[in-house]
Amino acid sequence: MRSDLRGLEQLARLTGVRGVVQGDLSGTFVDAVREPDGETVAAVTGFLATTLAHAGEQLGLGPLRRLVFQGPSGARLVLLQDGAVVAATVESAAAVAAIERALEGRNERER
């Protein structure tokens, strides 16, 4: 898998995004922007994405594209596509919704 650093940098520039990590479903680190512990983030999100994707299939949701983990200190938005796992550290739950809208808008323009 090849890193699309330009895509990571675009995601990292969205308001509310503190850092971005790209890995794969096996947890292998590929690249990062403003994320000091990218290897750990890639390992954890790869494992979680694989596990939750399997659960999504079992629940009849089909292939999962996006997961959001929220806690009191912020959130992590995880995007899955073609075996890649991209995790963005987000400042707040309110920022997650705005980032998701921006991503949907980008996806529509790319089609």
C-alpha positions in Angstrom: 0.0 0.0 0.0 1.3 3.4 -0.9 0.7 6.5 1.2 -1.1 9.4 -0.3 0.6 12.1 1.8 -1.3 14.8 -0.1 -4.6 13.3 1.0 -3.4 13.0 4.6 -2.3 16.6 4.5 -5.6 17.7 3.1 -7.4 15.8 5.9 -5.0 17.3 8.5 -5.9 20.8 7.3 -9.6 20.5 8.1 -10.7 22.5 11.1 -10.7 20.5 14.3 -8.2 17.9 13.1 -5.1 17.7 15.3 -3.3 14.8 13.5 -3.7 12.0 11.0 -2.3 8.5 10.7 -2.5 6.0 7.8 -2.0 2.3 8.3 -3.5 -0.9 7.1 -5.9 -3.4 8.4 -3.1 -5.5 9.9 -2.0 -2.4 11.9 1.1 -1.6 9.9 2.1 2.1 10.0 2.3 3.8 6.6 2.5 7.6 7.2 1.4 10.4 9.6 0.9 14.1 9.7 1.2 15.9 13.1 0.8 12.6 15.1 3.8 11.8 17.3 2.8 8.2 18.1 1.7 7.1 14.6 2.9 3.5 15.0 0.7 2.9 18.1 -2.3 4.6 16.5 -1.9 2.5 13.3 -1.7 -0.7 15.3 -4.7 0.0 17.5 -6.9 1.4 14.8 -6.0 -1.5 12.4 -7.0 -4.0 15.0 -10.2 -2.2 15.9 -11.2 -1.5 12.3 -10.7 -5.2 11.4 -12.8 -6.4 14.4 -15.6 -3.8 13.9 -15.7 -4.4 10.1 -16.3 -8.1 10.8 -19.1 -7.1 13.3 -20.6 -4.8 10.7 -20.8 -7.6 8.2 -22.4 -9.9 10.8 -25.0 -7.1 11.6 -25.9 -6.8 7.9 -24.3 -3.3 7.5 -22.0 -4.4 4.7 -18.4 -3.1 4.5 -17.9 -0.3 7.0 -16.4 3.0 5.7 -16.2 5.1 8.8 -16.0 4.7 12.6 -16.0 7.4 15.3 -14.6 6.8 18.8 -15.5 9.6 21.2 -14.2 10.3 24.7 -14.1 13.3 27.1 -10.9 14.6 25.6 -11.8 14.4 21.9 -12.5 11.9 19.2 -10.9 9.7 16.6 -12.4 9.4 13.2 -11.4 6.2 11.4 -11.8 5.9 7.6 -11.5 2.5 5.8 -11.0 2.2 2.1 -9.3 -0.4 0.0 -7.4 -2.0 2.9 -6.2 1.4 4.2 -7.1 2.7 7.6 -6.8 6.5 8.2 -7.3 7.7 11.7 -7.8 11.4 12.4 -7.5 12.9 15.9 -10.3 15.3 16.3 -10.6 18.1 18.9 -14.3 17.6 19.8 -17.5 15.7 19.0 -18.9 18.9 17.3 -15.8 18.9 15.0 -16.5 15.3 14.0 -19.8 16.2 12.3 -18.2 19.1 10.4 -15.3 16.9 9.2 -17.7 14.1 8.1 -19.7 16.7 6.1 -16.5 18.0 4.5 -15.5 14.4 3.6 -18.9 13.6 2.1 -18.7 16.8 0.0 -15.2 15.8 -1.2 -16.4 12.3 -2.1 -19.3 13.8 -4.1 -17.0 16.1 -6.0 -14.6 13.2 -6.8 -17.3 11.1 -8.4 
